[in-house]
Amino acid sequence: MTKSYCESCKNEFYINLEKYDENLHIILCKKCRNIKPVYIKSHCKNNFLLRDNDLKNVKYIYGLANKCYLRDDINNIVLNKYGSINNFLKYVDIYNKKNEQRKLKKEEIKNERRKYIQNLFVENKLEYNEIGDIFMFIETGKPSPIDIINNEIIKLDEEMTRRVQLSMHLNELGLYYDELFKPCENYIKHKKGSMCNITENIKFNTFLKNNTEYTKLLDDHSENSAEELAIMKFVDKNKKKRSKQKIKNIKSCAFLDFNS
């Protein structure tokens, strides 16, 4: 820590000056930092339409996370740049109108791209979802529509291959194939999981439907809650069955001993 002086109140205090540059920074004590009116750099650029070149010779407060300029310094820059407050307000009005025109033009271009790519998908009988490459094309014009269509066709071919392979695999095991079953859907459309995992999931799901109250519990609970409750009830029920069977076996043994 180095002994220094506040440039506002002139009080002495200690501060780490490792990154201090007298050509860039203003040193203020903690008290003056809290009471001095300041503008952060983003505010200067967004509200006063100042550029980096306008601010390059303006000192900012040392030791803060953001570049903060003294309000009086920025007010002087604004007056020097625009000549007067009225001139500044006129400039802002013109800037805002031009900016609004640019936004409208940008939206118009995006809508033209959207309509064009939608028509291409209809012509090629493809499902349209405004995500991924389609979204990027609408926003930026890239990748090219031809590349998007080709990639979509390749994707559908790959999905069909996985669909056929999965269906054949499950049929060989005598398991019901349901494409709407989430693990199946994730594997076919998103290449998530494996046929081995799907097989185990289907076996477990079949067990739940055939041996527990899972389907009934879905009326009042989420899938996860219904699954947990179904398993708990199944375990509890089987414990009671085993206990009854155990008592029955003991009674049978006792009866045999009595008659021997």
N, C-alpha and C positions, 0 to 999 in steps of 0.2 A: 504494500500500500504506500502511496506517495502523498505528501502534504500538498494541497492545492487550494485555490481560492475560487469561490463562486463568482462568475462574471456578472451576476445580477446584484446580489446583496453584499458581495465582497467578504463574506464570512469564510473563515478557514475551516477546511475539513479534509479527511483522508479518502483517497479513491485510487483504484487500480487504473493506471494510465498506460498499461501495456500496449493498447491499440489506439491510443490517442494521437490525433493529427491536428495540429493547430490550424491548418488550412481548411479542415473539414468540420471540426467539432466546436461546440459551445459547451463549456463546463458549468453545470448548475448544481447547487446543493439539493438535497431531497425536498426541502421546504419549497424552494423556488420551482422545482419541477412540478409540484402539485398545484401551484397557484398561477403559474405563467400560462396564458392562453396559447395553444399551439395547434398546428394542422399536421396530420400525418401525410406522407407523400401521396398515397392513393387518393386522399381527399383533394389535394392540390391539383392532381391530374384529372380527376373525374368532375370536379365541381368548378374549378377555375380554368380548366382546359390548358393547364401548363404542361410543357414537355420537359423531358430530361435535360435538354439543352438550357431551358429557362432556369432550372434548379441547380445546375452544376456548380455555380459559384455561391450558393446559399448555404451557410453553415447550419448543421442540425445538432440536436442535443446529444451529447456523448453518453453512452452506457445504456441506451434504451434498445429494446428489441426491434422496433420500427423506427424509420427515419421520421423524426418530428421536428418541424420548423417553427420558429416563433411567428405568431400571427402577424406582428407588425412587419416582419421581413417579407412575408408572403403578400401582404397588402401592398407594399411598395413595389414588388415585382409585378403584380396585377396592374397597378396604375401606370407603371413604366411601359408595360407591354401594350395596353389598350388605350392609354391616354386619359380615360375617365371612366367612372362607374357606368354612365349611360352607354358609352361605346362598348364596354364589356358586356352589358346586358343585351345590346343589339347583336353582338357577335354570338353570344350564347343562343339567342333565338334563331339566328340563321343556321348555326351548327346543329341545333336540335331538329330543325325542319329537314336539313340534308340527311341527318342521321335516320330520321323516320322514313325518308324516301329510300334510303339504302336498305333498311329493314324490310320495307314493302317489296322492293325489287328482289331481295334475297328470298323472301317467302314465295314470290311468284315463280322464281326459278326452281325452288324446291318442289312446288306443286306440279310444275311441268315435268320434272324428273319422276315424281311419284306416279303421275298419270301414265307416263311412258312405260315405266317398269311394271306397273299393274297390268297394262295391256299385254305386255310381253308374257307375263305369267298366265294370263287368261288364254292367249294364243297357244301356249305350250302345255296347257292343262295342268299347271302346277299350283300347289297351295301357296298363297301369298301371306307372309308374316313380316311385318316391318321391323325386323331385327337384323343384327349381323351385317352382312354385305349390303343388303337392301337399304338398311338405315344409313350406312356410310355413303352409298351412292346418292341417296336423296340429299344428304348433308353436304357432300364434297364433290360429287360427280365421279367418284372412283370407288371400287373397281368398275370396269366396263360392264354394261348390261349383258353382253355376250358371255363374258367370263362368269357372271352371276348365274345365268341360265345353265351353262355347262356344269358349273359346280353343283347346282341344285339337282341336275339329272344324275350326276355321279353319286351324289348323296342318296338319292332315291334307289339307285341300283344297289348300293351297299346295304341299305336298309332291307331291301327285298331279299338279298342273300342271307342276311342274319335272320330274317323272318322265316325263311324256308328251312334253314339249318336248325333253328330252335324248335320249330314245329315238328320236324322229323325226329329230333332227339327226344322230345317229350312223348311223342306217339310210340316210339320204341320202348319207353319205360311205362307205357300205359297211363300216362298222366294227362290231365285235361289242359289243353292249350288255350289261354285267354290273353289276347293281345292287350286288353285293357288292364290286366293285372300289372301293377306299377313296376315290379322288377322286370317283367317282359317288355313293357313299354320303354323303360330306361335302356335296356340292352339293345333293342331294335333301333330306336331313334337316336340315342345318345352314346351308344357303345359303352355303357356303364355296367359293371358287373360281369359275370361269366355264366355260361350255361350250367355249370356245376352249382353255383350259388342260387340260380333261378330254380333248379330242380329241388334243392333243399327247401327253398321258400314255398314252393307249390306243395310239397309234401306236408310241410308244417301248416300251411293254410287249409289244406284238405282235412288234416287232423282236427284243426279248430272247428271247422264247419260240421264235421261228422261226429265228433266226440264231445263237444263242449257246447255251452250256451252262447258262443261267440256271436252268431248271427242275430240272436234275440237281443243281446246286449248292445248291438250297434244302434238300436232304436233310440237309446238314451245316452250313449257314450261315444267318444271319439274312437278311432280305430285302435290307437295305442292303449287307451284305457280299457276298451272292451277286451282286447287281447290279454292284458294283465289280469283283469277280473275273471275271464273265462278260465285261464290257467289256474288261478288260485282256487276257484270253485271246483275245478276238475281234481286237483290234488287233494283238497279237503274231502270231497266225496269219496275218493278212492281210499283215503285213510280210514274213513268210517266203514267202508266195505271190508277192508282188511281186518279191522278191529272186530266186526261182527263175525267174520269167518273164523277168526282166531278163537272167539268165545264159543262158537259152534263146535270147533275142533276139540276144545277142552272138555265141553259137555259130552261129546261123543266118547272121548277117552275115558271119562269118569264113569259113564254108563257101562262101557265094556268091562272096566275093572270091577264094578259092582256085581255084574252078572258072571264073572269068571270064578 
